[in-house]
């Protein structure tokens, strides 16, 4: 995610949630969005296919 993409997400979500975003917080919010994207990237890249289904009961 580029800085411009992060800024677009911040603007869109602030508008959607009707939350004011102070300029001094924008760099931190953008950094968080970029970190979350990097963390989620490998997980989203896994192809589970159509045969994968969630377990009906969790058994540790």
C-alpha positions in Angstrom: 0.0 0.0 0.0 1.5 3.3 -1.0 1.2 6.5 1.0 -1.4 7.8 -1.5 -3.5 4.7 -1.2 -3.3 4.9 2.6 -4.4 8.6 2.5 -7.3 7.6 0.3 -8.4 5.0 2.7 -8.1 7.4 5.6 -10.2 10.0 3.8 -12.8 7.4 2.8 -13.2 5.9 6.2 -13.2 9.2 8.0 -16.1 10.3 5.7 -17.9 7.0 6.1 -17.6 7.0 9.9 -18.1 10.8 10.2 -14.9 11.0 12.3 -12.6 14.0 12.2 -9.0 13.1 11.6 -6.5 15.7 12.9 -3.5 16.2 10.5 -1.0 15.3 13.2 -2.5 11.7 13.4 -2.5 11.0 9.7 1.0 9.7 9.5 0.4 7.2 12.3 -2.9 6.0 10.9 -1.2 5.6 7.5 1.6 3.6 9.1 -0.9 1.4 10.8 -2.8 0.7 7.6 0.4 -0.2 5.8 1.6 -2.5 8.5 -1.8 -4.2 8.7 -1.6 -4.8 4.9 1.9 -6.3 5.1 0.7 -8.6 7.9 -2.4 -9.7 6.0 -0.7 -10.1 2.7 0.6 -13.6 3.2 -2.6 -14.8 4.7 -4.7 -13.4 1.8 -2.3 -15.0 -0.7 -3.2 -18.6 0.5 -5.6 -20.2 -1.8 -7.9 -22.4 0.2 -9.9 -23.6 -2.7 -13.5 -24.7 -2.7 -13.0 -27.8 -0.6 -11.9 -25.9 2.6 -14.7 -25.5 5.1 -14.6 -24.1 8.7 -14.6 -26.7 11.4 -18.0 -27.1 13.1 -16.5 -27.5 16.6 -13.2 -26.2 17.8 -11.0 -28.9 19.4 -7.7 -27.7 20.8 
